[in-house]
């Protein structure tokens, strides 16, 4: 199965609309605050086939987040596997992946 080309970057707040429990949302919020304090961004990425994930990214000083095709491909494969195993897909894209 090929990689869907159209990854959609969504704001973190979309997780509140998906239907997670209040305790799960509270965990997501703690995760977001912890990583934002370290200069990282949390975003939600989804694909047309229903695969989604929370991505933790190192944000530049101006707060811009850009995903290249390699990163999208990696995130899709990892998230798809996690979703199939009923694991909440939270991925941390580290600088090593960008090289």
C-alpha positions as a Markdown table, in Angstrom:
| # | Residue | x | y | z |
|---|---|---|---|---|
| 1 | Unk | 0.0 | 0.0 | 0.0 |
| 2 | Unk | 1.5 | 3.3 | -1.0 |
| 3 | Unk | 1.9 | 6.4 | 1.0 |
| 4 | Unk | -1.1 | 8.8 | 0.7 |
| 5 | Unk | 0.4 | 12.0 | -0.7 |
| 6 | Unk | -2.0 | 14.4 | 1.1 |
| 7 | Unk | -0.9 | 14.8 | 4.7 |
| 8 | Unk | -3.0 | 17.4 | 6.5 |
| 9 | Unk | -1.3 | 19.4 | 9.3 |
| 10 | Unk | -3.9 | 20.3 | 11.9 |
| 11 | Unk | -3.7 | 22.4 | 15.1 |
| 12 | Unk | -3.3 | 20.6 | 18.4 |
| 13 | Unk | -6.8 | 21.7 | 19.5 |
| 14 | Unk | -8.3 | 19.3 | 17.0 |
| 15 | Unk | -7.7 | 16.5 | 19.5 |
| 16 | Unk | -10.5 | 18.0 | 21.7 |
| 17 | Unk | -12.9 | 17.5 | 18.8 |
| 18 | Unk | -12.1 | 13.9 | 18.1 |
| 19 | Unk | -13.8 | 12.5 | 21.1 |
| 20 | Unk | -11.1 | 11.5 | 23.5 |
| 21 | Unk | -11.9 | 11.1 | 27.1 |
| 22 | Unk | -11.3 | 14.0 | 29.5 |
| 23 | Unk | -8.4 | 12.1 | 31.1 |
| 24 | Unk | -6.8 | 11.5 | 27.7 |
| 25 | Unk | -7.2 | 15.2 | 26.7 |
| 26 | Unk | -5.6 | 16.1 | 30.1 |
| 27 | Unk | -2.6 | 13.9 | 29.3 |
| 28 | Unk | -2.3 | 15.4 | 25.8 |
| 29 | Unk | -2.3 | 18.9 | 27.4 |
| 30 | Unk | 0.4 | 18.0 | 29.9 |
| 31 | Unk | 2.5 | 16.6 | 27.0 |
| 32 | Unk | 2.0 | 19.7 | 25.0 |
| 33 | Unk | 2.9 | 22.1 | 27.8 |
| 34 | Unk | 6.0 | 20.0 | 28.7 |
| 35 | Unk | 7.3 | 20.0 | 25.1 |
| 36 | Unk | 6.4 | 23.6 | 24.3 |
| 37 | Unk | 8.4 | 24.7 | 27.4 |
| 38 | Unk | 11.4 | 23.0 | 25.7 |
| 39 | Unk | 10.8 | 24.8 | 22.4 |
| 40 | Unk | 9.0 | 22.0 | 20.6 |
| 41 | Unk | 5.8 | 22.1 | 18.8 |
| 42 | Unk | 3.0 | 19.5 | 19.0 |
| 43 | Unk | 0.8 | 19.2 | 15.9 |
| 44 | Unk | -1.7 | 16.6 | 14.6 |
| 45 | Unk | -1.1 | 15.2 | 11.2 |
| 46 | Unk | -3.8 | 13.1 | 9.4 |
| 47 | Unk | -4.0 | 11.3 | 6.0 |
| 48 | Unk | -7.1 | 10.7 | 3.9 |
| 49 | Unk | -7.1 | 7.0 | 4.8 |
| 50 | Unk | -7.8 | 7.8 | 8.5 |
| 51 | Unk | -4.2 | 7.4 | 9.8 |
| 52 | Unk | -3.3 | 10.2 | 12.2 |
| 53 | Unk | -0.6 | 11.0 | 14.7 |
| 54 | Unk | 0.6 | 13.6 | 17.2 |
| 55 | Unk | 4.0 | 14.9 | 16.1 |
| 56 | Unk | 6.5 | 16.4 | 18.5 |
| 57 | Unk | 8.8 | 18.6 | 16.4 |
| 58 | Unk | 11.7 | 21.0 | 17.1 |
| 59 | Unk | 10.3 | 24.4 | 16.1 |
| 60 | Unk | 12.6 | 27.1 | 14.8 |
| 61 | Unk | 12.8 | 30.3 | 16.8 |
| 62 | Unk | 9.9 | 31.8 | 14.8 |
| 63 | Unk | 7.7 | 28.8 | 15.5 |
| 64 | Unk | 7.3 | 27.6 | 11.9 |
| 65 | Unk | 6.8 | 23.9 | 11.3 |
| 66 | Unk | 7.5 | 22.3 | 7.9 |
| 67 | Unk | 7.4 | 18.6 | 7.1 |
| 68 | Unk | 9.3 | 17.3 | 4.1 |
| 69 | Unk | 8.3 | 14.2 | 2.2 |
| 70 | Unk | 10.7 | 11.9 | 4.1 |
| 71 | Unk | 9.3 | 13.1 | 7.4 |
| 72 | Unk | 5.7 | 12.6 | 6.2 |
| 73 | Unk | 6.6 | 9.1 | 5.0 |
| 74 | Unk | 8.2 | 8.1 | 8.2 |
| 75 | Unk | 5.4 | 9.5 | 10.3 |
| 76 | Unk | 2.8 | 7.8 | 8.2 |
| 77 | Unk | 4.4 | 4.4 | 8.4 |
| 78 | Unk | 5.0 | 4.6 | 12.1 |
| 79 | Unk | 1.5 | 6.0 | 12.9 |
| 80 | Unk | -0.2 | 3.4 | 10.7 |
| 81 | Unk | 1.6 | 0.6 | 12.6 |
| 82 | Unk | 0.7 | 2.2 | 16.0 |
| 83 | Unk | -2.9 | 2.7 | 15.1 |
| 84 | Unk | -3.1 | -0.9 | 13.8 |
| 85 | Unk | -1.8 | -2.0 | 17.2 |
| 86 | Unk | -4.2 | 0.2 | 19.1 |
| 87 | Unk | -1.4 | 2.4 | 20.4 |
| 88 | Unk | -1.9 | 6.2 | 20.6 |
| 89 | Unk | 0.3 | 7.4 | 17.8 |
| 90 | Unk | 2.6 | 10.0 | 19.4 |
| 91 | Unk | 5.9 | 10.5 | 17.5 |
| 92 | Unk | 8.9 | 12.6 | 18.2 |
| 93 | Unk | 10.7 | 13.8 | 15.0 |
| 94 | Unk | 14.2 | 14.3 | 16.2 |
| 95 | Unk | 17.0 | 16.0 | 14.3 |
| 96 | Unk | 18.6 | 12.7 | 13.4 |
| 97 | Unk | 15.7 | 11.9 | 11.1 |
| 98 | Unk | 16.1 | 15.2 | 9.3 |
| 99 | Unk | 19.7 | 14.3 | 8.2 |
